[in-house]
Amino acid sequence: MKLLSVFAFVAFALDQVSKYLVIHVMGVSPLNPIDVMPPLLRFRYGENRGINLGLFGDGVSVWFLIVIALAICVGVLYWVMRHPQPRLAKAGAGLLIGGALANVFDRLIYGYVLDFLNMSCCGINNPFVFNVADIFIFAGALGLVFFGHDPKALKKGT
């Protein structure tokens, strides 16, 4: 449980610090994008009022999205506590939970998730922005898929 907590705290903190630095220190705004290593990495201001990549941004309540994110966090935490998991799965759960809570924090503070990362490559122009929490959520989900398991299911051969 300690490993999960550490990874969740680090994911949450890194996301919030990165947003503060990019938005408040570097001054990225809708009128002030920053090309870090174009086109591979650009800082572009974004307000995500929907789910992933802004889907359903006009028709979904902020509170509904907060409740869904918290329910997922509780479900992942319950699953990890209920079934013994390898260390990498616990780390993945921590990343997922920390990233999701960082986005919930944004929704509580701003009413939307603050995004700023934009990446394009190889002649493909990506119009979407994301944040560090999204990276941790994705990495954590992959960690659970590849390293998480149910020992009871393995013993039964299923």
N, C-alpha and C positions, 0 to 999 in steps of 0.2 A: 504494500500500500504506500510505503514511503517513496518508492521509485515513481509510482504513478503521480503522487502529489508533487514531487520535484519537477517532473516533466511538464505537468499542467501549469505550475507556477512559472516556469521558465518560458513556456509558450505564450502565456498570457502577458508576462512582463515584456518580452521581446516585441510582441505585436504593439503594445501600447507605447513603448519607448520609440519604436520605429515611426509610428504615426505622429507622435509629438515632434520628433526631430524633422521629419519631412514636411509636415504642415506648418508647424509653428516656428521652427528654427530656420529651415531652408526656404520657407515661404511658398511652397507649392500651392497653387490655387487654380480656379478655372481659367484665369487670365495669365497665370504664370507657370506653365509646365516646364520641367527641366529634363533635358536630354542627357542622360548619364553616359550611356554607351549605345547611341542610336544605331540601328533600330532595335538591338537586342534588349536594352533596358532603358525605359523612360519613366519618369515620374509624372503622372497625370492625375489631377484631382478627380475623385468620383464619390458620389453619394449613392450607395446601394440601398434602395428602399424595398427591395424584393428579396427573393431567394437567390441562389447562385446565379451569377452573371446578370443580376437585376431582373430575372424573370418574375412576372406577376407583381412588378413594382408599384403598379397603380391600384391593384385590387386586393392586397393582402394587408391585414392589420399588423401594426408593429407588435402589439401584444400577442397576437396569434403566433408570430414568428419567434418571439421570445419564449413562449410556452413550449413550442415544438423543440427548440434548441435545448431548453432545460430538460425536457422529457428524454431527449436522446442522451444527454449527459448522464442523467440518472440511470437510464437503461444500460449504458455502457459500463458505468460504475458498478451497478448491480451484477451484471454478467461477470465482470472481472473478479468481484469479491466472492461470488457464488461458486465459480469454477476456477480451480487453480490454473494459472496461466504462466507461460514462460516470461522471462524478464523483458524480452523484446515486445511481447504483446502488451505487457503492463506499460512500457514506455510509449508504445503507440496509443494506448488508451489515454495516457496522460496528455500527449500532444493533441489528440482529438478534443478532449474535454477542455484543455486550456485554450485552444483556438476558438472553440465554440463559445466559451465564456467571455473571451475577449470581444467577439462580435456581439454577444448579448449586452455587454457593458456599453459598447458603442450605441446600440439601439436605445438603451436606457438614457444615456447622456445626450446624444444628438438626435435621436429619432430615426436614424439610419446607420448603416455600416460605412465607415470611412475607408475608401480604397484609394490606392495611389500607384500601384505597380502596373506597368504595361510592358509587355514583351512581344516582339515580332521577330521573325527570322525568315530567311530564305525566300524573300519576295512576297511573303504572306503578311499582310497588315492586320494585326489583331486589334480590334476596336475596344476590347474589354479591359477593365482594370480590376485588380484584386489586391489583397493585402497579405501581410505575413501570417495572420491567423488562418487564412484560407490555405496557405502552404502547409501549416501544421495540421489542419483538419484532414487534408488530403494524405499527407504522410502518415498520420495516425491511423486513418482508415486502412491504408495499405498495410501498415504494420499489423493491424488486427486480422486482416484477411490472410496474410502470408505467415504470421507467427502465432496467431491465436488458435486455440483448439479446445475442444471439449474432451477431457480425458475419458469420460464415460462412453462417449461415442467411439473413441479409438479402441477401447477395450471390447466393445460389442462388434467391432469390425464394420461399422457403418461410416 
